[in-house]
Amino acid sequence: MEFELSVIILLCCAFFAAGFIDSIAGGGGLIAVPVFLLTGVPPELALGTNKLVSSLGTTASLMTYAKSGLVLWRMALAGLPAAIIGGFLGTKAVLLFDSASIGKIVVFLLPLGVLATLFPKKELQQAKALTPKALYVYCPLVCLILGFYDGFVGPGTGSFFILAFHFIIGIGLVHASATAKVFNLTTGIGSLVAFAWHGDVLYMLGIPLAIANIAGNIIGSKLVIKIGPQVIRKILMVSLTILFISLAWKFFS
């Protein structure tokens, strides 16, 4: 497909904003995918190319978090296989079946996530929270389910990872946001492999979009390290609200 320069600039701005939001609270796909679709790109190409760009952008964000020592690597390694498998299977499913029913379920569950952010837990000592049960039972299960969702639908996965890690596993919001990047990346790679296998990735367009997305991810991740969990909680609520409205419009309009 060929694109005019104005369209490429518009997409670059959208992916910069998506990277910024994604690095802090997840949900960058809420900006990227709809703008992609507005330019006339078929849905499967929009989703596939978005996976390529977001995977590269998440890598940049993860590197920034990792240098600051905020990533819980024991937890990341425990959930890694489940996240990759979930992302791959979710994309294989969406390429075969209609995702409308899954989208409606997500719409019904989203208000619970928004309400959960209104009652944040006190920041915990992360090392004490990582019990064997949390590491080897809850973490893989969360990663498999959200990995499947990421491959099947996608937008808002980062927000759900942060909420699950904070409220189910019991780690602080800053560490939850940082560690979520590992799983955003692995589920994205699993999904990208499936999209690429079906030829649904626009590689040349993905290059400038990836540069813009990486810039947004770096700026956003540095901001959250500097300011702390307060900014995560506020942006998380905003992104979840936008996600609810966007998916409600998509699946019920």
Salt bridges, closest charged atoms under 4 A:
GLU123 OE2 - ARG233 NH2 3.96
ASP150 OD1 - LYS51 NZ 2.67
